[in-house]
């Protein structure tokens, strides 16, 4: 296949908090919890938090078809996220992945379904795809990033551990992203999405974990969430098998629309 060119920035182009702090994973985890504990009203911190879970968004048969495509064609990603393989939408519909026109059309329909669902659920039509990623996560060592496949992070900024605010600094990806949507395609052993809700000093003293919201993969389950510090989250390591999902990040800035293949490569209408 020809080399990939003209690709949008991937979803994990910012360094992880662990990498930026330059400390071991467990120490970084403690630093995150201490910072959260300093905000006693963290559970009241944001009136703009959005978390939505919708089941049955696409049929299980369609999920299974995309799983088969990922198992056959996914390649290792270059971002520093353990065990992440994937396919980029640009490649799939641009002819850089050896799938049939019917499979291209099916993936395009699934993408449009996710976008439509997000717009409907958050109540605005002014959201557009910035990046679409078909993902396959493989098992990772338990010691990697404190047992996470993807460590605690936000999707549009770096986390300032002193203020729990987004820092749109150099290397922070990607300030224009407003919502993330994750469509699971199959159950998996591990790979849960974990949101940090709040943690109090008394919990740290008792060595209790932070209050968290956990979302387990299930076929056709869509998770939609706003991308700021109100939704600090991580992905647990996959223990065995693979975790399959379609991820889309959405923006309200038209300057950051996801590029599509040149006209004539494959007939796609605008989302």
HUBELRA-V97962 format. One line per field, one symbol per residue. ss: DSSP state (H for helix, E for strand, - for the rest). Layout:
ss = ???
//
This chain:
ss = ----------------HHHHH---HHHHHHHHHHHHHH---HHH------EEEE-----HHHHHHHHHHHHHH-EE-------EEEEEHHHHH-------HHHHHHHHHHHHHHHHHHHHHH-----EEEEEEEEEEE-----HHHHEEEEEE----EEE----EEE---------EEEEEEEE----EE--EEEEEE--HHHHH-----EEEEE------EEEEE--HHH-EEEE-EEE-EEEEEEEEEE--HHH---------------
//
